Amino acid sequence: MDDDTIRPPPTDLSFPVLPDADIHQVAQTILHLFDPSTAGNPALAKQLQHDLQAIQAQPEAWGLIAGLAGHEDANVRFFSAHTAQVKIARDWESLPTELQPSLLHLLLQTLSSAISPASPASYQPANAVVVRKLFGCLAALLLRLPAVYFQHPIQTVLAAISNAIASGTVLPPSLPASGTSTPVAQDSTILRNKARLWALEWCSICVEEVGRAGLNEARRNAVRRQVEADVPAVMDTMIASMDGDGVGSGAEAIQAAEAACRCAESWIGFGLAADELTSLLPHLFQLLPLPAASSAIAEVCSESIFKYGKGTKVLTEPLIAWTLGPSGHALLASAEGEPSEEVLAFTKMLAALIDHSSEWLVTRLEQGEVQNFLSLILRLTGWQGVGGVEENISELTLPMYPLLQEAIMDSEIYSTPHETSPAWAVAKSFFMSLVAVTRQKVRYPGNGEEGEALGGLDKGDREAFETWRRDAGEVIVGGYYILRDDMLRDLTQVALQQIQQNAPWQDIEATLHCIRYSAEAVPLGEETSLPTLFGHKILGRLSQRTSTGLGEERLRLTVVCMIQGYEEWFKFHPDHLLPVLGFLVPSLTFSRTVSRAAADSLKALCDICRNKLVQHIGAFSELHGKIGDLMPEEQTKVIEGITSVIQALKPADAIGPVQGILAPIVDRLVHSVSAAQADLVNARPLLVQSMNALTACFKGLSPSEDDIFDALDDDEVSGSKNMAISAARADAGMTQLRARTEQAVADVVQVWDGDAEVADAISSLLKQSTLASVETLISLSPLPLLALVCAANDRQSSALWLSLASTLTLRIGTRPATWKKPAEQSEQEKEKERSEDEQRWTVIANAASKLVVAAGNILGQPGGFTNDPDVAEAWFKFCSALATRFPGILVRLPTPLVEAYMSLAIRGLSAPERFSLTTAAQFLVGLLASTRFPSPLEPLVEPLLAHFGPRVLRALVLSAGSDGPRSAIPNLAELLAALVSRVKGDDMAAWLAAVLAEPGFPDPRATDAAKDKLRTTVLKSRTTKKMREALHEFALVARGLEGTTYGNATAL
């Protein structure tokens, strides 16, 4: 038989059908499920769904397909088709091979019956869903059935559709007194239209299902060849529908054209060839401005072989000509009112076109046609109404402008002399107009203070408008890259004139909004416009405006945000810092919205400009006195900002300011603890607020590693600086203050009752108090805090304390540098160091001993890892910290405790929760790495490894091949590689042989060949990559996923 001949499936084999009684029972269950009375009984509906799913899972369910296909109820017929799709996707192997081709014959027959005009069921409204599900079944079958039985899948189904619909023209007459009524033969045009719509539906569903299927490469390519062989038939069907051939006129023609466009969109994404696209595009152009046609053309621009600027002759040029022609002019003549669906879809298509053709447009900027096209885009951006509220056209155009800006900067135009370049003049003129339009569009509606709602907008509309304004900010940034100083100068002059003329707040705010978003692009060396902006002419006069009204509040908020936008500029222009602070400080008490932004801006300035602001430390003392008037969140930001400036003082000079700001906070914390002891519930807000303020102090005084912060140069951060800090820390007042702080923290931990908000505050406080890489005047030692955490965990074990123990363990370092050579140290100093080391080891060992007992009490219980996954994850993180930082302490613990660590880790490898499993693996990897040669601990670990190694290996293989999540296989592979690198080859071979020799381990589906391949690869390889590949292949076999769609789709 010729390869191009459609080969019908064999029909000599009957497909299984269940007994009528079973079919009737299943049908009644389906009808019961969809009965309106069941909707009010969720428990019953859930049970019925469960029963039906259980029926579908049975091998006999193949018989439901034919048994239910002819039922009069559409819900039952849908279940029949759904069962077919489920069985094909999940249980294909359960269908005897000799019956697999017959399934195609059955589905084609079922489809023919479903759409035949001779069938009363075809006139049911719900029948369309059944037909679409049958199309899905046929597409699923295409992925499974050998190609020899389904050589031309699309043509085969198209032929079935055509034959079924054609039967409507040759219906036999009804028999007199028969009690039945045969549908009257329909007009041939109506039938052709139905056939065409079903054909387009099938072509769409088929290619979409093929495109999303998770097939291996060989099978995917084979299916693709099957489908591509039928592309001519698909093209003929689409083009005939677009042109209206044989589908009547009016609504029917539009319906067919829309269906054809949707079908074309699916096939464009699948990958039509250039010749096919070239043939298709003219037919799409003639359908404009039909929204479906616009959507299909947008898909050509974005996803076809023409993407990335190809095909401009057949795509870009005709589209621009259409847009500027009579049809486009009629569509876009008015840029006001509610935009139609045609305008919306066409604008989306234009956005895709500019994304596709931005380079082409830029190289032709001097052409009048291109300039007219860009002017039209600009007119769409300026569509009348509030952006995102009253109109949604303009937001579709906003992404176009950064694309044009980037294309200009990447083109030869950008490198030509700007003063004499005609193209550059066009670009500047266009972007100047764009900035003007954008400034008008970001303006709040109204004229001055009007009503109780800002700009007359309710909350939802205001949020939508703010989103539009943020997106418009990106347009302003792109405009600056083209216009540079001209844009900033013009905007500054406009703002100055508006303020001088006492313009409405909406006008001033819109201009400042544009200046604010320009900050991303403005260079730090700008010396012309920004000094005017932040000088007395603009900022000075803005600070004198009235503080009443929602409009003035919005204006002040924009100014505050604008200041933060230029925060790094002030680092190089410190003369403007005091005027800016003079604006920010009153804003802290303006309103909640403004005060929050002002606190953020103040903190950012303090961080970046701390060395410049330190000379004004007196003003910050005055600000500190006003902290009590602020809201809690603003208080912490201001405290953090002030302490950040204090950090720039010399350590000796910082003692007084630190005591001045920290002591009252500690006093407040002590007071809140006392109140909590009497009434914890009511005292909780004050307790949290006090801890957050204390955390802000620690955070502000910790040196930042961010380059933009105004920190000392590297050569200044020297031993003398650290010695000065040590001397300042030794001050009696500072020593006492730190002791009071530690005691206050300990008291907080004592009163904690498990509340989550208090827990978060404690966690942040303990982490920040020990965070600094170098000591600060108030940083605390992690050692007493670790002891404190262990004591709290003894009282009430939780993931919080285990997590903090992990953090503090990593923060514990070696002894502080003495800045003396060993020979220069006295015996007294050496003895002090030995004593400190012993104290350090003792605290850590005690913590390790206590916490393993606590973890064992929780995780050692049946279901411990399942019930408390957060505890398991935090515990293994502590284990990892201990194993990597202090492995000597871990392995020298009493033997029962070390065994407890290992036993919990082995149980963790079988944990069902991914993070518990991966952290357990990381702990063991860290332990193996930190105790291997040349570590002196290696001899101590060898007996431990000999005892627990086989158990670790068994748990690892079991998790990879059966119990654990497949996403954890890379972590298990890393552990396997670490284990192989530590164990002698003979021992590892013996362990593997013993583990893999267990019958049915790790799963009965694990074949001997898969086990042999795993063993060979593990013993030969030492790299994590090889281990991961071997474990993954073994897991697919052991889990029954080898060669399956799911297994291929979820490959690691």
N, C-alpha and C positions, 0 to 999 in steps of 0.2 A: 504493500500500500504506500502511496506517495506521502511524504512527510507533511505536505500541506493539506492533506485530506482530513476532514474531521472524522475521527474514528469513534463510533458509538460504543458505549459500554456494553458488556455482555448482558443479556437479558434472560439467559437460561437458568439463572440462579435466583431463587426467591429470597427476598429479605425477610428476616424473622418478624413475626407478628405475635403478640401475646394473646392469651385467651380473652374472649369478649368480657368475661366477668372482671378480669384484672384491669382491662382498659376502662371499663365503666367505673370501677372504683377510683382509679386515678383521675378520671375526668370529673367525678363528683367532688374529689378533694380540691381540684383546681377551681371549680365553680364555687365551692364553699369559701375558698380563700378570697375570691373576687366579689363575693356577695356583699352588698352594701352594709348588711348587719355586722359583718366581720370587722369592718373598719373601726367600729367602736370597741373592739376587744383586742388590743395589741397582743396580749398573751396568746390568744387563740391563733391570731395571724402568724405570730412567730413560730408556733408549734406546727401549723400547716406548712409553712415555708420549710421548716426543718424536715418534715416528713417527705415533702417533694424532693428536696435535695438528696435525702437518703435513697429515695427511689431512683433518682438519676445516677447515683453512684454505683448501682448494681449492674452487673454485666447484662442482665436481661433487659435493661432500659433501652437497648438498641431497638427493641420491638415496639417501644412507645412511638417512634417516629412515624411509622406507617399507621399504627393503630389509632393515633389521635389526629392525624393529618386531615381527615375528612369530617371532623366534628363540626356541628353547626355554630358553636360558640367560638369567637375569635380568640378569647383568652386560652382556650384549650389548644387551638391550633398553634398559637404562639408558643405554648409550652412544648409542643411537639418539635417545632423548629429550634427552640432554645436547647432542648435535649440533644438534638443532632449536633449543634455547635459545641456544646459542652463535651459530648462524647468524642467528637473529632479532635478537639484540642487536648483533652486530658486522658482519654482511654482508647486512643486509636489502636493500640496493640491488642486490646481485648476483642476487637472485631476480626473474625477469621479472614485470612488473606484472600481467600477465594470469594468472599462477600464484599470486600472493599470496593471493587468497581461497581457492584450493584447498587451501592449507596448513592452514587452519582445518578444512576437511572431513576432511583426512587425520588431523589430531591428534585430532579427535573420534572418528573411527573407531578409531584406535589406543587411545584411552582406553576406549572401549566394550569392545574386545577384552580389555584389561588387567584390567577389573573384572568382566567377565561370568562368572557361575557356570558357564557352558558351556565356559569356557576352562580347561584344566588349569593353565595358567600362573598363574591368579588365586589358586591355593592355595599357591603358593610363598611362603615367608616373606619373601624379598627383593622380592617383587612390590610391596609397599607403597611401597618407595623409588622404584620405577619410576613408580608412579601419582603420587606427589608431584612427581616431576620433570616429568611430563606436565602437572600443574596449573601448575607454574612456566612451562612452555612456553606454555600458553594465556594465562597472565597477561602474559607477554612479548609475545605476539601482540596482545593487547588494546592494548598501548602503541603498536603499529606499524600495525595494520590499519585502514583507513578505517572510520569508525563505521557506515557504511551496510551493511557486511558482518557487523558484530558489534554490533548495536544493543543487545541485551540479553545481555551476556556471561555474567552469573551465571546467569540463567534458562536460557540455551542449554546451558551445561554441566550444570546441575542436571537438565535434561530428558534429556540424554545419559546421565547416571548412572542416573536412574530407569528409563529404557528398557533399559539394559544389565542392571541387576540384575533387572528384571522377567522377563527371559528365563530366569532360573533356575527359574521356576515352570512353564514350558512346554517342558521339554527333551524331545526325541524319544528313544524307547528305543534302546538299542544293538542293532545288527544281530548276529544269531547268528554266531558264528565269524568275526567281523570283525577280531578282534585288538585292538579298542579298547573302552574302557569309558567311557561318558558318565557324568559325575557325577550322582549321584542328586539329584532335585529337592529343594530344601531347604524347611524350614518358612518360611512367609511372614513370620513375625515376625522370624526371623533375617535374612532378606533385607532386610526393611525397616530393620532396625538397621544392616546393612552400608551400605545406601543412605544412611541418615541420617548415618553417620560420614563416608563419603566426601563427602557434600554439605557438611558442616561443615568438613571439611579444605579443600575447594575454596574455600569462602567466606573462610576465614582466609587462605590463601595468596594468593588474588587481591587482597584489600584490602591485605595487607602489601606485596606487590610494587608495587602502584600507589602506596602511600604513600612508598616509598623511591626511586621512580624519579626520575631527574634530568631532568625535562621542562621545556621552556620554558613560560611561564605560559599561553599560549593552548592548547597541547596538553594541559597538565595540567588545565585547567578543562574541556576537552572530554571527557577520559577520566573525570574526576570525575562529570560529568553522566551519562555512560553507566552508571557504577557505581551512582550514587545512584538511578537509575530502577529498579533491582532491589532496593532496600532492603526493600520489603514482603516479597518472597520470602525474603530473608535473615532478617528478623524472624520470619516464620512458621516457618522451619526451626529457628531457635534456640529459640523459645518451646515448640514442640512437643517438642523434645528435652529441654528443661528439665523439662517437665511429664510426660515419660515416655509421651507418646501413641504407641502402636503399637510400642514398642521392648521390650516384655516387662517383666520385673521383676528385682530383684536386681542382679547384677553388670552385666548389659546396660544396665539403666536408669542405673546410676551412670556407666558408661562413656560413654553418650550425653550425660548431663548435664555431665560434665567436658569433653567435646569442645565442647558448646554454650557453656560458660563461657569456654573458651579462644577460641572464635570471637568471642564477645561482646567479650572483651578487645581483640581486634584491631580490631573495628569501632568500639569506644569511642574508641580512639586515632585512628582515621581521622576520626571526627567524626559520631556519631549526633546527631540533633536532639533537642530537649528532650522533645517528645511521644514519641519512640521510647524515650528513656531512661526516661521515666515509665512506659511500658508494660512495659519490660524489668525494672525494679528489683524489683517484687513477686515475680517468678519467681526472681530471684537470691536474694532474702531467704529464700524457702521452701527453698532448697537449703543454706543455712547449717546446720552449719559446714563444708560441703565446701570443701576448700582452694581449688579452682578458683573457686568462687563468691566466696570472700573476696578472691581476687586480682582478679577482675573488678570487684567493688565498690570495691576500692582504686583501680583504674584510673578508675572514675567520679569518685571524689573528687579525683584528681590531674590527669587529662588530658582530661576531658570538658567539655562546655559548662557543666556544673554546678560546675566548679572555682572557686576563690576565694570559697567560702562561699555559692554559689547552690544552690537546690533543697533547702533544709533540711527542708521539709515532706515531701518524698518520699524524702529520703535520710537526713538526720541524725536526725530524730525516730523513724522506724521502726527505725533501727539501734540507737539507745540503748534503745528499748523492748525489742528482741530481746535485747540484751546483759543487761539487768536482769531479763528474764523467766525463766521456768523453763528454757528451752533454754540461754540464756547462763549461768545459774547452774550447770546440770549440766556445761557445758563447762569453766567456770573455778572450780569449787567448791574445788579443791585447788591451792594454789600451791607444790607441792613435787613432787619426782620428775622423771623425764625427760618434758619436754613433748611432746605428740603433734604430728603434722603439722597437725592441725586447729587446735590452740592456737597454733602458730607462725604459720600463715597468718592466723588471726583477729586475732592481736596486730598483725601488719603492717597489716591492714586498719584496726584502731583507730588506729594511728599516722597513716595517711592521713586518717582521719576527723577527728582532732584538728587536723591541718594544715589541713584544709578548714574546720572548724567552730569553731576556737578563739575567734573573736569571738562566735559564737552562744553558746558555753558560758559565756564570761565575763559576758555580759549577763544570764545566768540563774543566777549563782552562788548566789543565795538559795533556789533551788528544790531540794527534796529529791532529786528524780530526778537532777539534775546533780551534786549532792554525792555521791550514791551511785555514779554513774558514775566520778567522779574517784577515789573511794576504791578502786574496783575497779582502776583503772589503777595506783594506788599499790601495791596488793597484787601486781600483776604485776611491778612494779619490785622488790619485796622477795621475789621467788621464791627459795625455799630453794636454797642451793648457791653455789659460787664463780662469780661473774659471768664469762662468757666461757669458763669451763672446765667446770663441772658443769651449767650451764644457760645457755641463750642467748635466754631470753625477756626478761630485764630490759634487755639492751642495746637491744632494739627499742623500749622505752618511753622511753629517755633523751632522744631528740630531741623528745619531746612537751612537755617542761617549759619549755624556752626559748620555745617557741611560745606557751604559756599565759602565761608571764611577760610577753612582749612584748605580747600581746593585753590583758593587765591594764593595762599602763603606757600603752597607746594608748586605753584606754576612759575613759569618764566617771568610773568608780570611782576612778581614780588621782587625780583632781582634787577629789574630795569629802573632807571632813574625816575623816581616818582614825580618829579616836577614836570617832566616832559612826556610822560607816558599817557596817551589817550585812554588806554584800558584802565590804568590806575585811577585816572580821574573819574571814570564811570564807576569803578568799585567804591571810591570814596563817596561819591554822590549818593550811590545806592545805600550804603551803610549809614550815611548821615541821615537820610530819610528814614531808614529803619529805626535809628535811635529816637528820632522825633516821634514816630508812630508808637514805638514801645513806651516812651515816656507818657504819652497821652493815654495809652491803654492801661498802664499800671496805676493810673490816678483813681482814687476812690471816688465813687459817684457823689453828687451833691455839690453844694457851694457854701462851705462853712459849716457851723454846727447845725445839724438838722435832726430833730427827733431823738429818741433814746437808743437807737441802733446805729452803730458806726457805719456811715455812708448809706444808711437806710437798709443795710443788709442784716438778715438774721444770722444766727450762729453757723448754720450749715452753708449758707451762701458765702459768708465771710471766709470760712475755711476753704471753700472751693476757689474763691478769688485769690486767697493767699497762696494756694498751690499754683495757680496760674502765674502769679507774680514771681514766685521762685523760679519757675521754668523760664519766664521772660528774663530773669537775671542772667541766664546763660547766653541769651542773645546779646545782652549788653557787654558781657565779657568778650564775645566774638567781635562785637563792634569796636571795642577798644583796640584789639589786636590789629585792626585795619586803620583806624583813625588816630590812634595813639593820643598824643598831647592835645590835639585839636578837640577831641571829644570831651576830655576831662575839663579843658579850659572853657568850652562852650557850656557844659553843664554847670560848672562853678559860677560862671557869669549869670546864667539863668537863675540859679538859686539866689545869688546876691540881689539881682533885680527884683525877684519875687519877694524877698524879705524887706527890701527897701520900700516897695510899693504896697506892703501889707496885704499880699495876695492871700487867698483862702488857704487854709492849712493843706487841703488836698493837693494844690499845685506844688507847694514847697515840699511836701512829703514825697510826691512822685519823683521830683528831681533828685532829692537826696537818696531815694531808693535806688535810682540808677547809679548814683555815685557810689553807694554802698557796694553794689554788686560789681562795680569796676575794680574793687580792691584786689581781686584775685590776679589781675593782670598788670596793675600799676606798679612800676619799678620802685624799689625802696629809695632810690636817689631822686625821686620827683621833688622839684624845688619851686615850682611855679604856682600850681593850683592848690595843692594841699595846704601850704602855709596860709593861704587866704581862707580856705575852708575851715581850718581849725583855729583861725585867729579871731580877733574881736569883731570883724565885720560880719561873719556868719555865725560861728559857734557862740561868740559872745552875745550877739543879739538874740539868738535862739534861747539862750539860758535865761533871758529876761522876759520871755513870753509868759502869758498867763498859764496857770497850772490847772485850769478847770476845763471840763468838757472832754468827751471821748476823742474828738479830733486832735486836741492838743496832746492827749495821752498817746495816741498813735504816732504823732509827729515825734514826740520825745523818744518813743521806743525805737523808731527808725534811726534817730540820731545816735542813740546808745549802740545799736547794732552796727551802725556805720563806724563808730569809734573802734569797736572790736574788730571789724573787718580790716582796719588799718593798723592793728596793734603792733605789728613788727616795724612799721614805718616810724613809730615814735621812738623806737630804740636808737634810731639814727638821727632823730630830731627831738632831743629831750626838752628843748625850750617850750614845746607845746604840751608837755605833760601836765603842768599845773593847771592851765585852763581846762584841759580835758577832765582832770580829776575834779575841778570845780563844777563841772557839769554832771559828772557821774555820782558824786556824793549826795547831792539833793535828790537825785533820781532813785536812790536806794529806798526812799520813803514816799515815792510818788504814788505808785499803785502796785498791786501784786505782780501784774504782768511786766511793768517797767522795772520794778525793783529786782526781779529775778534776772532779767537781762543785764541790768546795771551791775549786779554782783558778779555775774560771769565776766563782763567786760573789765571790771576792776581787777578781778583775780588774774585775768590774762595779762593785763598791763603790768601788774606787780611781778608776775613770773618773768616776763620778757625784759622788763626794764628795771629789775631790782637794783642793779648797781647805779642807775641814774636816779632812782627814787630814794635811795638811802639817805641822801642829803636832806630830804624833806621828812625824816622820820618823825619829827615833832607833829607834823600834820596827821600822821597815822595814829599817833597817840590820842589825838583829839577824836579821830574817827572811831577808835576803839571804844571811847567813852559813849558813843551813840549806838553801839551794837545792840543794846537792850531794846531799842526801838524797832529792830528788824525782825522779820519772820525767821523761823529756825533755819530754813534752807539758805536764806541770804546770809544769816549769821555765819554759818560754816564757811561759805565762799569768802566772805570778808576776812574772817580770821585766817583762813589759808593764805589770802593775799597779803595781809599784814605780816604774818610770820615769814612769808617768802621774801619780803623786803628786809626783815630783820636778819635773815640768813646772810645778806650781803655785808653786814657789819663785821668788824673784827670780833673774834670770839669774846675777848674781854669786854668790849663795848656792848656786846649783845646780851650780857648777863641780866642787866636791869630790864631792858625791854621784854626779854623772854619771861622773866619772873612776873613782870607787870601784866602780861597777857595770859600766862599759863596758870598762875596761882588762883585767880578768880574762877577759872573754869574748873580747876580741881576742887575748890571749895564748893562750887555748885554741884559737882558730881557727888561729893561727900554728902551734901544736903539731900540730894535726890535719893541716895542709897538709904539714908535714915528715913525719908518719907516712904520709900518702898518697903522697908521693914514693917511699917505700920499699915500701909494700904498700897499694895503693889499695883493693883489695877489702875488706880487714879494717878499713881506716881510714875507709871510707865512712860508717858510722853516726855516728861522732864528728864527721866533717866536716859532715854534714847537721845534726846537733844543734847544733853551734857556730854555723852560719849561721842557723838558726832562732832561737837566742838573740839573736844580733846583730840580726836582723830585728825581734824583739820590742822591743829597745831603741829602734830607730828609730820603730817604730809607737807605742810608749808616749809618746815625747817629741814626737810630732807633734800639734799642736792639732786637736781634733775640731770638726767643723761641726755636730754634733748638739746640738740645743737642750737636751736633758735633761742633758747633761754639765755638771759643776760648773765651768764656765769663767769667765773674767773677763768683766765687762760690756763692751759695745762701746766705751763711752767710756774704759775703762781700757786697751783695746788701742789704743795710740796710737803716735805717733812715738817717744816716750820709751822705750816698751817695746822697740821694734825697735832703737833705738840701744843700749839696754842689752844686748840679745842680740848685736848686732854687737861691742860691747866685750868681752863674755864670750867670743865666738868668737875674738877676737884674742888671748886669753890664750895664752901660750906653751905651757902644758901642753895646752890644748884643741887648738891648732893641730897639735901633735905627735901627739896622739891621733887626730885625723882623718886625718893623713897615714899613720899606722900602719894605720888602718882601711882606707884606700884601697889600700895596698900588700897587705894581707891579702886583700882581695877580688880584686885582680889575681892573686895567687898561686893562689887557688882556681880562677879561670878557667883558669889555665895547666895545672892538674892534671886538669881535667874531661876525662873520657873518653867522654862521650856518654850517661852514665847518666841515666835520666829523673828519678829522685828528686833527684839532685844538681842537675839542670837546674831543677827546680821551686824548689829552695831558692835557687839563684842568682837566678832571676827575681824571686822575692819580695823578696830582699835588695836588689837593685838598684832595684826599684820603690819600696820603703818608704824607702830611704835618700834619695830625692829627692822624696818625696811631698808634704811640707809646703808649704802655700800661702805661708807665711812661713818664714824660716830658723829652725832650731833650733840648739842648741849643737853638735849632731853631724851635722846634715844635710850631705850631700855634694853637690858640684857635679855636674850631669849631664854637663858637657863632658868631663872626663877619663874618666868612665865610658863615654861614647859612643865615645871613642877606644879604650877597652879592649874594648868589644863588637866594634868593627870589626876589631881585631887578632885577637880570638878567632874571628870569622867567617872571616877570612883563613886561619886554621889549619884550621878545620872548619866549613864553611857549614851552617847549619841554620835552621829556622823560629824557634827560640828566640832566636837573636841578632838576626834581623830584627825580631821582635816587640819585643824590648828596645830596639832602635834606634828604633823607632817611639815607644815610651813615652818614652824619654829626649829625643827630639827635641821632643816636645810639652812636656816639662818645662823645656826651655831657654827662658828668658825674656830680657827686656831687662836691662840692667845694674841692679844693686840701687840703690834710692833712696839718695841721699846726704843727704837732709833739709836740703839747702842750695839756695838760689836760684842760678841760673847766674851772676849777678853776684857772688855771694859765693865762687865757686870760684876757686882759684888756677890758673895755667897748668899747674902740675905735676899738679893733680887732673884738669884737662881732658885732658892728655896721657895720663894713666893710663887714663881712660875710653876714649879713642880706641884705645889699645893693647889694652884688654880687648875692645873691639868687633872689632878685627881678628883677635884670637885666636879669638873665638867664630866668626866667619865662616870662618876657616881650618879649624877642627876640623869644622864642619858640612859644608863643601865637600869635605874629604877623605873624610868618612864617605859622603857622597852619591856620590862618585866610586868608592870601593872597593866599596860595596854593589851598585851597578848592574852592575858587572863580575861580581861573585859571583852575583847573581840571573840574569844572562844566561847564565852557564855552566850553571846548573841548568834554568831555564825555557826557555832558547833551544834546548835539545836536542829532538829529535823525541819527542813524548809527555811533555814536561816538565810541562805543566800537569795532565795526567792522572795522572802518577806521583807528583807532589809537590804536591797541592792545599794542604797546610798551609804550604808554602814560598810558594806563590803568594799565598795570603791574607795572610800576614805581610808579604810584600814590598809589596803594594799598600797595606797600612796604613801602612807607612813612607813610601811615595810620597805618600799623602794628608797625612800629618803634615808632610812637607817642603813640599808644594805650598801648604798652608794657613798654615803658620807662617813659612816662609822661601822664598817663591816666587822672590825675587830671586836667591838662591843657585842655585836649580835652573835657571832660564833662562839664567844666566850661566856655567854649566858649559861645558866644551869641546863644540863642536857634535856630535861623534860620541856623546858621553855623553848629551846631551839627546835625540838621535835614538833612542838605546837605550831611554831611559825611554818615549818615545812608542811605539816598536815593540813593547815588551813589553806596554804598555797595550792596544794594538790586538789583540795576540794574546790577551790576557786577556779581551777582549770575546767571544772565541769559545771560552772555556774551558767544558768540559762541567760543571764543578762550580760550584754556585750561588754559594758564598761567594767563590770566585776571581773570578767574573764581576762580582758586585756591588761588590766592593772595587776592581776595575779601573775600573768606571764611576764610583765615588765619587772616585777619584783624579783622573780627567779633569774631573769636575764641580768639584772643589775648585780645580784649576789654572785652569779658565776663570773661576771666580768671583773668585779672588784676583788676577788679572791684568787685569781689565777696568777701564774708566774709572770713577773718576779715578785708578786706579793708574798710576804712571809706567812700569810694566812693559808696558803694553798695546802700544806700538810694537815692543818686542822679541819679543812673542809672535805678532804678526800674520803674519810670514813662516812661522813654525812652523805656525800654524793653516792657512795657505794650502796648505802642503805635505802635512800630515797629515790635514786636515779631511775630504777625500773618503774616505780610508781608514777613518777613524773612523766616518763615516756608513755606509759599506758594511758594516763589521763589526757595527755596531749593528743594521742592518736584517736582516742575515743571522742574527744571534743571536735576534732577536725572531721572525723568520718561519720559522726552520728549526732551527738547531743548538742554541740555548740553552734552558735550562729556562724555562717560561712564568712561574714565580714571580719571575723576575728582570725581567720587563717593566716594573714600576714604576721600577726603577733605570735601565733603559735609556731610559724616557720622560723621566726627570729629566735624563739626559745629553743627549737630543735637544733638550729645551727650552733647556738651557744653550748648546748648539751653535747653535741657531737665533737665540738672543739675541745671539750674538757675531758671526755671519756676515751679510754683506750679503744682502739678499733675492735679488738677481740671482745671486750666487754660490751660494746655497743651492738656488735653483731649478735651476741648471745641474748641481750635484752630484746632486740627487735625480733629475733626468731621466736622467743618465748611469748612475746606479746601478740604477734601476728599469727601464731599457731593456735590461739584460742578459737574454738569453733564458733562461727557466727559473729566474730569480733572484727570491727566494731559494729557491724550490721550484717545480717545474712546476705545482703546483696553485694558485699565486698568479695570479689572473686580472688582465687589464688593468683591469677596472673597480675591483678592490680596490686596485691600484697607483695609479690616478688618484685614488681617494678618499683614500688615504694622503697623496699628494703635495699635494692641495688642502688637506687639514686641517692638515698641517704648515706650509705656507706662510702660511695664514691665522691660525693660532693661535700663542699665545705661552705658554700656561699648561701646567703639567705635567699637570693633569687631562685636558685635551683630548688632549695627546700620548699619555697612557696609554690612553685610550679608543680612539684611532686605531690605536695599535700593537696593542692587544689584538684589535680587530676584524680587522686585517690578519693577525695571527698565526693566528686561527681559520681564515681562508680558506686561508692558505698551508700550514697543517698538515692541512687536510682535516677540520677539526673544526666548521665552521660548521653550526649546526642540529643537531648530534649531542647525544645524551644526555650524553656525557662532557664535551663542550665547554661545555654549559650548566651542568653540575654543578660545573665547575671554573672558573667565571667569576671574574675578578679583582674 
